[in-house]
């Protein structure tokens, strides 16, 4: 690939990565929507389940933009802690408790309540 072609491809990828309504954003929305009642997940796990493991900050942005259309309260920090502050943190805590999620101190008991996303594998020809 020539340097010019490489630069054009890079610009196109960056433009696509920041465009609203992109395939990536929809995959993140679907991952969040798949978290069942009474279960939680982390921003990082949601991004990875959507196929974009380095985009955990984008999960925050999408949840903020989606508002009540997504179960935003089911997404926590990696250690099971509520990352929001003030009234929003109290609202998230209350909603999770109403769904039966238990806390140990300020963290969700992840061993009991962490959602395990379905994984997929590709079986190569020849059965490696």
N, C-alpha and C positions, 0 to 999 in steps of 0.2 A: 504494500500500500504506500502510495506516495505521501510525503508530508502534508501536501495540500488536502488530499482526500482524507487523511487522518484527522486534520483540523476540522474539516467540514462534518465528519462523523461525530467528533467530540461535541461540536456546537449543537448538532441535532439531538444528541442524547441528552445534553444539559437542558435544552429547550423542552424536550419531552418530559424530563424529570420534574420540571417546575410547572408544567401546564396542568391546570385544574381539569378534573374529569378524565384523567388519563387512566389507562388500564391498571397501572400500579395503584392508584388511589382506590379504584373499585375493588381490587384484590384485598387491600387493607380493610376497606369497609366490610367486605364479606367475612373476613377473618374475625373482626370484632363482632359482627352480627351472629356468628356461629357459636359464640361463648354462651352456654346455656345458663338459665337462672340458677343461682346458688353456686356458681363457679366463677373463678377469676383468672386473669392471665396478666402477663407483664407487657409493657410496651415493646420490649425486645422480642418476646415470643410471638406477639401479633405480627410484627414486621417479618420475622423469619417464616411464620406460617403462610404469609402472603407471598413469600418468595423474594423478599427484599430485606435480608437480615441486618443491613447497615442503616436502615431507614427508621429507626425507632423514634427519632424526633419528629419525623413526618407523621407518625401515628398520633402524636399529641396534636399536631396542626389539624389533621383530618377530624379528630374527635371534637376539637374546639369548633370547627366549622359546621359539623353535622348537628351539634346541639342534641336535642331530644330524639332525633331520628335513629340514633345508635345507642346501645347500652354502655355508654361511656363509663359508668360507675364500676363496671366489671374489669377495667384495665388499671393495673397498679404498677408501682415500681418493682424492680427485679427481686427485692427481698420481701415483697408482699406488703409494702408500706404505701400509704396514700400520699401521693406527691403533690396534691393540690393544697392550697392554703385557705384559711379563713372559712367563710360560709360554705364554699364549694367542698371543702374537706369534710365538714360536718354532714353535708347533704350526701356525699358519697358513702360515708360511714353508715349513715342511717339507712340508705337504700340497700346496702349490702347486708346489714343486719336483718332487714325486712325479708330478704331472700334466704335467710338462714345461715349466712356466712359468719363464722366465729372468728374473733380476734384474740390474739395473745399480746396484751399490751397494745401497741399501736399498729401491729402487723397481723395480716390474715394468716391463719394456719394453713400454709400452702400444701402441706402433706395431705390435707383433707379436702381442700377446695380449689386447687389449681387445675384448670382445664388442660387436658392433653389434646392438642390438635392432632388430627389424623395425619399420619405421615404416608408418603408414597415412595416407592422404590421402582427403579427401572431394572428389570432383569435382562442383562445382556445376553445376546445369542451365545449359545454354548454352555449356559448355566454356570457361570463363574461362581 
